[in-house]
């Protein structure tokens, strides 16, 4: 994400949420990369759903986030996982 996109996302988050707030992260990732996503949230459990052909897994995790910057930081870390799609 470039700085302009990050700033736009931060603005939207701050308009929509009152921090701290419950935030839902949803990712689609190749099956062999699912554990990397789970490791981003060591104290939380989410739901996993395998794709119909079994090559991908969607992972949904809800957690209390203190600020828009904290949400963006999670997305920055997740962006390093090869093949990840953030929804």
N, CA, C and O atoms as CSV, one atom per row, in Angstrom:
chain,resi,resn,atom,element,x,y,z
A,1,UNK,N,N,0.845,-1.190,0.000
A,1,UNK,CA,C,0.000,0.000,0.000
A,1,UNK,C,C,0.877,1.235,0.000
A,1,UNK,O,O,1.848,1.327,0.750
A,2,UNK,N,N,0.526,2.166,-0.837
A,2,UNK,CA,C,1.265,3.421,-0.819
A,2,UNK,C,C,0.696,4.344,0.259
A,2,UNK,O,O,-0.373,4.079,0.809
A,3,UNK,N,N,1.399,5.403,0.550
A,3,UNK,CA,C,1.012,6.298,1.644
A,3,UNK,C,C,-0.369,6.915,1.441
A,3,UNK,O,O,-1.113,7.094,2.405
A,4,UNK,N,N,-0.712,7.233,0.220
A,4,UNK,CA,C,-2.028,7.826,-0.062
A,4,UNK,C,C,-3.150,6.829,0.239
A,4,UNK,O,O,-4.172,7.191,0.823
A,5,UNK,N,N,-2.952,5.582,-0.160
A,5,UNK,CA,C,-3.957,4.551,0.103
A,5,UNK,C,C,-4.081,4.292,1.602
A,5,UNK,O,O,-5.184,4.093,2.110
A,6,UNK,N,N,-2.965,4.294,2.303
A,6,UNK,CA,C,-2.990,4.085,3.757
A,6,UNK,C,C,-3.732,5.220,4.440
A,6,UNK,O,O,-4.553,4.985,5.327
A,7,UNK,N,N,-3.445,6.455,4.030
A,7,UNK,CA,C,-4.116,7.609,4.630
A,7,UNK,C,C,-5.620,7.566,4.368
A,7,UNK,O,O,-6.413,7.879,5.257
A,8,UNK,N,N,-6.012,7.183,3.168
A,8,UNK,CA,C,-7.429,7.071,2.827
A,8,UNK,C,C,-8.097,5.985,3.675
A,8,UNK,O,O,-9.199,6.189,4.185
A,9,UNK,N,N,-7.444,4.847,3.826
A,9,UNK,CA,C,-7.980,3.758,4.637
A,9,UNK,C,C,-8.104,4.185,6.094
A,9,UNK,O,O,-9.112,3.904,6.742
A,10,UNK,N,N,-7.075,4.867,6.615
A,10,UNK,CA,C,-7.101,5.351,8.004
A,10,UNK,C,C,-8.289,6.294,8.213
A,10,UNK,O,O,-8.989,6.199,9.222
A,11,UNK,N,N,-8.513,7.191,7.273
A,11,UNK,CA,C,-9.625,8.134,7.364
A,11,UNK,C,C,-10.958,7.388,7.396
A,11,UNK,O,O,-11.833,7.714,8.198
A,12,UNK,N,N,-11.116,6.392,6.528
A,12,UNK,CA,C,-12.358,5.615,6.498
A,12,UNK,C,C,-12.561,4.844,7.800
A,12,UNK,O,O,-13.671,4.786,8.330
A,13,UNK,N,N,-11.493,4.259,8.302
A,13,UNK,CA,C,-11.594,3.540,9.580
A,13,UNK,C,C,-12.028,4.481,10.694
A,13,UNK,O,O,-12.911,4.150,11.486
A,14,UNK,N,N,-11.406,5.654,10.754
A,14,UNK,CA,C,-11.721,6.607,11.820
A,14,UNK,C,C,-13.130,7.190,11.693
A,14,UNK,O,O,-13.726,7.595,12.691
A,15,UNK,N,N,-13.657,7.233,10.481
A,15,UNK,CA,C,-15.025,7.710,10.289
A,15,UNK,C,C,-16.044,6.642,10.684
A,15,UNK,O,O,-17.135,6.958,11.159
A,16,UNK,N,N,-15.683,5.394,10.484
A,16,UNK,CA,C,-16.627,4.300,10.707
A,16,UNK,C,C,-16.586,3.740,12.129
A,16,UNK,O,O,-17.606,3.271,12.634
A,17,UNK,N,N,-15.431,3.784,12.776
A,17,UNK,CA,C,-15.256,3.159,14.093
A,17,UNK,C,C,-14.950,4.206,15.159
A,17,UNK,O,O,-14.357,5.248,14.881
A,18,UNK,N,N,-15.362,3.908,16.363
A,18,UNK,CA,C,-14.997,4.689,17.547
A,18,UNK,C,C,-14.054,3.808,18.356
A,18,UNK,O,O,-14.473,2.784,18.896
A,19,UNK,N,N,-12.796,4.195,18.444
A,19,UNK,CA,C,-11.752,3.368,19.054
A,19,UNK,C,C,-11.739,3.497,20.562
A,19,UNK,O,O,-11.973,4.581,21.097
A,20,UNK,N,N,-11.464,2.388,21.260
A,20,UNK,CA,C,-11.242,1.021,20.777
A,20,UNK,C,C,-12.544,0.420,20.258
A,20,UNK,O,O,-13.636,0.791,20.687
A,21,UNK,N,N,-12.400,-0.516,19.326
A,21,UNK,CA,C,-13.577,-1.108,18.703
A,21,UNK,C,C,-13.276,-2.537,18.254
A,21,UNK,O,O,-12.128,-2.898,17.994
A,22,UNK,N,N,-14.329,-3.333,18.173
A,22,UNK,CA,C,-14.212,-4.678,17.645
A,22,UNK,C,C,-14.053,-4.570,16.130
A,22,UNK,O,O,-14.853,-3.915,15.461
A,23,UNK,N,N,-13.022,-5.212,15.598
A,23,UNK,CA,C,-12.745,-5.146,14.167
A,23,UNK,C,C,-12.625,-6.569,13.623
A,23,UNK,O,O,-12.055,-7.444,14.276
A,24,UNK,N,N,-13.164,-6.793,12.427
A,24,UNK,CA,C,-13.117,-8.111,11.817
A,24,UNK,C,C,-12.101,-8.115,10.675
A,24,UNK,O,O,-12.201,-7.333,9.729
A,25,UNK,N,N,-11.131,-9.007,10.786
A,25,UNK,CA,C,-10.154,-9.234,9.726
A,25,UNK,C,C,-10.588,-10.478,8.966
A,25,UNK,O,O,-10.986,-11.480,9.560
A,26,UNK,N,N,-10.505,-10.399,7.638
A,26,UNK,CA,C,-10.831,-11.567,6.825
A,26,UNK,C,C,-9.781,-11.675,5.728
A,26,UNK,O,O,-9.510,-10.724,4.994
A,27,UNK,N,N,-9.201,-12.866,5.643
A,27,UNK,CA,C,-8.152,-13.122,4.665
A,27,UNK,C,C,-8.452,-14.411,3.919
A,27,UNK,O,O,-9.048,-15.339,4.464
A,28,UNK,N,N,-8.029,-14.450,2.666
A,28,UNK,CA,C,-8.020,-15.687,1.889
A,28,UNK,C,C,-6.559,-15.948,1.578
A,28,UNK,O,O,-5.830,-15.060,1.134
A,29,UNK,N,N,-6.148,-17.174,1.818
A,29,UNK,CA,C,-4.726,-17.499,1.692
A,29,UNK,C,C,-4.575,-18.922,1.167
A,29,UNK,O,O,-5.418,-19.776,1.444
A,30,UNK,N,N,-3.502,-19.188,0.405
A,30,UNK,CA,C,-3.262,-20.579,0.019
A,30,UNK,C,C,-3.175,-21.452,1.263
A,30,UNK,O,O,-2.660,-21.031,2.298
A,31,UNK,N,N,-3.682,-22.662,1.148
A,31,UNK,CA,C,-3.780,-23.561,2.295
A,31,UNK,C,C,-2.453,-23.724,3.036
A,31,UNK,O,O,-2.431,-23.795,4.265
A,32,UNK,N,N,-1.358,-23.782,2.299
A,32,UNK,CA,C,-0.055,-23.989,2.934
A,32,UNK,C,C,0.466,-22.735,3.644
A,32,UNK,O,O,1.514,-22.792,4.287
A,33,UNK,N,N,-0.237,-21.617,3.542
A,33,UNK,CA,C,0.171,-20.370,4.208
A,33,UNK,C,C,-0.758,-19.986,5.360
A,33,UNK,O,O,-0.566,-18.942,5.982
A,34,UNK,N,N,-1.748,-20.804,5.646
A,34,UNK,CA,C,-2.753,-20.472,6.663
A,34,UNK,C,C,-2.136,-20.250,8.038
A,34,UNK,O,O,-2.552,-19.351,8.770
A,35,UNK,N,N,-1.155,-21.058,8.389
A,35,UNK,CA,C,-0.545,-20.935,9.722
A,35,UNK,C,C,0.147,-19.589,9.895
A,35,UNK,O,O,0.206,-19.067,11.008
A,36,UNK,N,N,0.665,-19.025,8.826
A,36,UNK,CA,C,1.301,-17.708,8.901
A,36,UNK,C,C,0.286,-16.633,9.292
A,36,UNK,O,O,0.606,-15.711,10.042
A,37,UNK,N,N,-0.918,-16.756,8.787
A,37,UNK,CA,C,-1.972,-15.808,9.148
A,37,UNK,C,C,-2.357,-15.994,10.605
A,37,UNK,O,O,-2.468,-15.018,11.347
A,38,UNK,N,N,-2.558,-17.218,11.013
A,38,UNK,CA,C,-2.941,-17.518,12.393
A,38,UNK,C,C,-1.897,-16.957,13.371
A,38,UNK,O,O,-2.255,-16.470,14.444
A,39,UNK,N,N,-0.624,-17.020,13.010
A,39,UNK,CA,C,0.443,-16.524,13.871
A,39,UNK,C,C,0.402,-15.005,14.060
A,39,UNK,O,O,1.001,-14.486,15.002
A,40,UNK,N,N,-0.285,-14.302,13.191
A,40,UNK,CA,C,-0.451,-12.848,13.363
A,40,UNK,C,C,-1.350,-12.528,14.555
A,40,UNK,O,O,-1.324,-11.414,15.079
A,41,UNK,N,N,-2.143,-13.509,14.979
A,41,UNK,CA,C,-3.125,-13.319,16.046
A,41,UNK,C,C,-2.935,-14.392,17.128
A,41,UNK,O,O,-3.817,-15.230,17.319
A,42,UNK,N,N,-1.810,-14.378,17.831
A,42,UNK,CA,C,-1.493,-15.487,18.740
A,42,UNK,C,C,-2.476,-15.673,19.897
A,42,UNK,O,O,-2.586,-16.776,20.432
A,43,UNK,N,N,-3.178,-14.636,20.286
A,43,UNK,CA,C,-4.088,-14.740,21.428
A,43,UNK,C,C,-5.551,-14.876,21.023
A,43,UNK,O,O,-6.440,-14.848,21.874
A,44,UNK,N,N,-5.799,-15.023,19.729
A,44,UNK,CA,C,-7.174,-15.066,19.240
A,44,UNK,C,C,-7.387,-16.286,18.358
A,44,UNK,O,O,-6.477,-16.742,17.666
A,45,UNK,N,N,-8.586,-16.793,18.398
A,45,UNK,CA,C,-8.959,-17.873,17.488
A,45,UNK,C,C,-10.005,-17.331,16.537
A,45,UNK,O,O,-10.844,-16.508,16.907
A,46,UNK,N,N,-9.943,-17.790,15.349
A,46,UNK,CA,C,-10.894,-17.340,14.344
A,46,UNK,C,C,-11.590,-18.519,13.715
A,46,UNK,O,O,-11.468,-19.656,14.170
A,47,UNK,N,N,-12.311,-18.231,12.674
A,47,UNK,CA,C,-12.965,-19.300,11.930
A,47,UNK,C,C,-12.215,-19.519,10.621
A,47,UNK,O,O,-11.716,-18.575,10.008
A,48,UNK,N,N,-12.148,-20.768,10.212
A,48,UNK,CA,C,-11.485,-21.137,8.964
A,48,UNK,C,C,-12.483,-21.873,8.095
A,48,UNK,O,O,-13.289,-22.670,8.576
A,49,UNK,N,N,-12.414,-21.591,6.814
A,49,UNK,CA,C,-13.274,-22.303,5.872
A,49,UNK,C,C,-12.444,-22.607,4.625
A,49,UNK,O,O,-11.877,-21.716,3.993
A,50,UNK,N,N,-12.397,-23.886,4.300
A,50,UNK,CA,C,-11.631,-24.325,3.143
A,50,UNK,C,C,-12.427,-24.094,1.860
A,50,UNK,O,O,-13.651,-24.221,1.853
A,51,UNK,N,N,-11.728,-23.755,0.773
A,51,UNK,CA,C,-12.389,-23.565,-0.515
A,51,UNK,C,C,-12.893,-24.911,-1.038
A,51,UNK,O,O,-12.490,-25.967,-0.550
A,52,UNK,N,N,-13.763,-24.862,-2.018
A,52,UNK,CA,C,-14.372,-26.086,-2.532
A,52,UNK,C,C,-13.343,-27.053,-3.113
A,52,UNK,O,O,-13.529,-28.268,-3.037
A,53,UNK,N,N,-12.268,-26.536,-3.687
A,53,UNK,CA,C,-11.230,-27.411,-4.237
A,53,UNK,C,C,-10.098,-27.661,-3.246
A,53,UNK,O,O,-9.168,-28.412,-3.540
A,54,UNK,N,N,-10.174,-27.029,-2.068
A,54,UNK,CA,C,-9.206,-27.285,-1.014
A,54,UNK,C,C,-7.865,-26.601,-1.157
A,54,UNK,O,O,-6.938,-26.909,-0.408
A,55,UNK,N,N,-7.737,-25.683,-2.098
A,55,UNK,CA,C,-6.444,-25.016,-2.287
A,55,UNK,C,C,-6.290,-23.769,-1.422
A,55,UNK,O,O,-5.171,-23.350,-1.126
A,56,UNK,N,N,-7.400,-23.181,-1.023
A,56,UNK,CA,C,-7.378,-21.931,-0.257
A,56,UNK,C,C,-8.175,-22.084,1.032
A,56,UNK,O,O,-9.033,-22.958,1.154
A,57,UNK,N,N,-7.872,-21.214,1.986
A,57,UNK,CA,C,-8.613,-21.158,3.234
A,57,UNK,C,C,-8.956,-19.705,3.506
A,57,UNK,O,O,-8.113,-18.819,3.365
A,58,UNK,N,N,-10.207,-19.467,3.900
A,58,UNK,CA,C,-10.564,-18.126,4.372
A,58,UNK,C,C,-10.474,-18.159,5.896
A,58,UNK,O,O,-10.917,-19.104,6.549
A,59,UNK,N,N,-9.890,-17.103,6.430
A,59,UNK,CA,C,-9.704,-16.996,7.875
A,59,UNK,C,C,-10.330,-15.685,8.321
A,59,UNK,O,O,-10.000,-14.621,7.797
A,60,UNK,N,N,-11.230,-15.765,9.288
A,60,UNK,CA,C,-11.903,-14.587,9.833
A,60,UNK,C,C,-11.600,-14.511,11.320
A,60,UNK,O,O,-11.791,-15.476,12.060
A,61,UNK,N,N,-11.127,-13.351,11.741
A,61,UNK,CA,C,-10.789,-13.142,13.143
A,61,UNK,C,C,-11.327,-11.794,13.585
A,61,UNK,O,O,-11.075,-10.774,12.943
A,62,UNK,N,N,-12.072,-11.793,14.684
A,62,UNK,CA,C,-12.556,-10.546,15.275
A,62,UNK,C,C,-11.748,-10.276,16.525
A,62,UNK,O,O,-11.517,-11.167,17.342
A,63,UNK,N,N,-11.321,-9.032,16.658
A,63,UNK,CA,C,-10.592,-8.685,17.866
A,63,UNK,C,C,-10.749,-7.204,18.177
A,63,UNK,O,O,-10.998,-6.388,17.289
A,64,UNK,N,N,-10.600,-6.879,19.440
A,64,UNK,CA,C,-10.691,-5.504,19.885
A,64,UNK,C,C,-9.410,-4.790,19.474
A,64,UNK,O,O,-8.309,-5.222,19.815
A,65,UNK,N,N,-9.562,-3.709,18.750
A,65,UNK,CA,C,-8.412,-2.953,18.275
A,65,UNK,C,C,-8.429,-1.561,18.909
A,65,UNK,O,O,-9.486,-0.940,19.019
A,66,UNK,N,N,-7.259,-1.071,19.325
A,66,UNK,CA,C,-7.215,0.214,20.014
A,66,UNK,C,C,-7.293,1.428,19.097
A,66,UNK,O,O,-7.679,2.512,19.536
A,67,UNK,N,N,-6.924,1.256,17.808
A,67,UNK,CA,C,-6.873,2.415,16.912
A,67,UNK,C,C,-6.812,1.979,15.460
A,67,UNK,O,O,-6.568,0.812,15.156
A,68,UNK,N,N,-7.036,2.932,14.572
A,68,UNK,CA,C,-6.915,2.641,13.143
A,68,UNK,C,C,-5.475,2.270,12.799
A,68,UNK,O,O,-5.245,1.426,11.934
A,69,UNK,N,N,-4.514,2.887,13.463
A,69,UNK,CA,C,-3.111,2.574,13.200
A,69,UNK,C,C,-2.795,1.121,13.551
A,69,UNK,O,O,-2.008,0.481,12.853
A,70,UNK,N,N,-3.382,0.597,14.600
A,70,UNK,CA,C,-3.182,-0.804,14.979
A,70,UNK,C,C,-3.754,-1.736,13.909
A,70,UNK,O,O,-3.154,-2.764,13.598
A,71,UNK,N,N,-4.906,-1.382,13.348
A,71,UNK,CA,C,-5.509,-2.174,12.272
A,71,UNK,C,C,-4.585,-2.169,11.055
A,71,UNK,O,O,-4.322,-3.216,10.462
A,72,UNK,N,N,-4.103,-1.001,10.695
A,72,UNK,CA,C,-3.222,-0.874,9.532
A,72,UNK,C,C,-1.944,-1.675,9.739
A,72,UNK,O,O,-1.436,-2.280,8.795
A,73,UNK,N,N,-1.425,-1.685,10.942
A,73,UNK,CA,C,-0.206,-2.451,11.238
A,73,UNK,C,C,-0.425,-3.943,11.003
A,73,UNK,O,O,0.467,-4.621,10.495
A,74,UNK,N,N,-1.591,-4.462,11.362
A,74,UNK,CA,C,-1.895,-5.879,11.100
A,74,UNK,C,C,-1.892,-6.135,9.593
A,74,UNK,O,O,-1.336,-7.131,9.132
A,75,UNK,N,N,-2.511,-5.240,8.828
A,75,UNK,CA,C,-2.525,-5.411,7.374
A,75,UNK,C,C,-1.121,-5.320,6.779
A,75,UNK,O,O,-0.814,-6.026,5.819
A,76,UNK,N,N,-0.274,-4.470,7.329
A,76,UNK,CA,C,1.113,-4.383,6.854
A,76,UNK,C,C,1.836,-5.711,7.072
A,76,UNK,O,O,2.544,-6.188,6.186
A,77,UNK,N,N,1.660,-6.298,8.238
A,77,UNK,CA,C,2.292,-7.589,8.525
A,77,UNK,C,C,1.720,-8.683,7.626
A,77,UNK,O,O,2.460,-9.524,7.118
A,78,UNK,N,N,0.412,-8.668,7.435
A,78,UNK,CA,C,-0.237,-9.689,6.615
A,78,UNK,C,C,0.207,-9.596,5.159
A,78,UNK,O,O,0.272,-10.608,4.461
A,79,UNK,N,N,0.509,-8.393,4.706
A,79,UNK,CA,C,0.909,-8.191,3.308
A,79,UNK,C,C,2.208,-8.923,2.955
A,79,UNK,O,O,2.510,-9.105,1.776
A,80,UNK,N,N,2.966,-9.335,3.948
A,80,UNK,CA,C,4.218,-10.060,3.684
A,80,UNK,C,C,3.986,-11.542,3.409
A,80,UNK,O,O,4.914,-12.254,3.026
A,81,UNK,N,N,2.758,-12.010,3.601
A,81,UNK,CA,C,2.444,-13.430,3.376
A,81,UNK,C,C,2.113,-13.639,1.910
A,81,UNK,O,O,1.177,-13.041,1.378
A,82,UNK,N,N,2.889,-14.490,1.270
A,82,UNK,CA,C,2.741,-14.726,-0.162
A,82,UNK,C,C,1.368,-15.317,-0.492
A,82,UNK,O,O,0.933,-16.286,0.130
A,83,UNK,N,N,0.692,-14.718,-1.482
A,83,UNK,CA,C,-0.588,-15.225,-1.948
A,83,UNK,C,C,-1.795,-14.761,-1.143
A,83,UNK,O,O,-2.923,-15.129,-1.470
A,84,UNK,N,N,-1.589,-13.967,-0.102
A,84,UNK,CA,C,-2.685,-13.525,0.761
A,84,UNK,C,C,-3.553,-12.481,0.065
A,84,UNK,O,O,-3.056,-11.586,-0.620
A,85,UNK,N,N,-4.849,-12.619,0.256
A,85,UNK,CA,C,-5.826,-11.618,-0.189
A,85,UNK,C,C,-6.557,-11.132,1.049
A,85,UNK,O,O,-7.152,-11.928,1.776
A,86,UNK,N,N,-6.516,-9.829,1.291
A,86,UNK,CA,C,-7.226,-9.254,2.421
A,86,UNK,C,C,-8.561,-8.735,1.920
A,86,UNK,O,O,-8.631,-8.046,0.902
A,87,UNK,N,N,-9.615,-9.070,2.644
A,87,UNK,CA,C,-10.956,-8.607,2.259
A,87,UNK,C,C,-11.419,-7.508,3.184
A,87,UNK,O,O,-12.523,-6.989,3.022
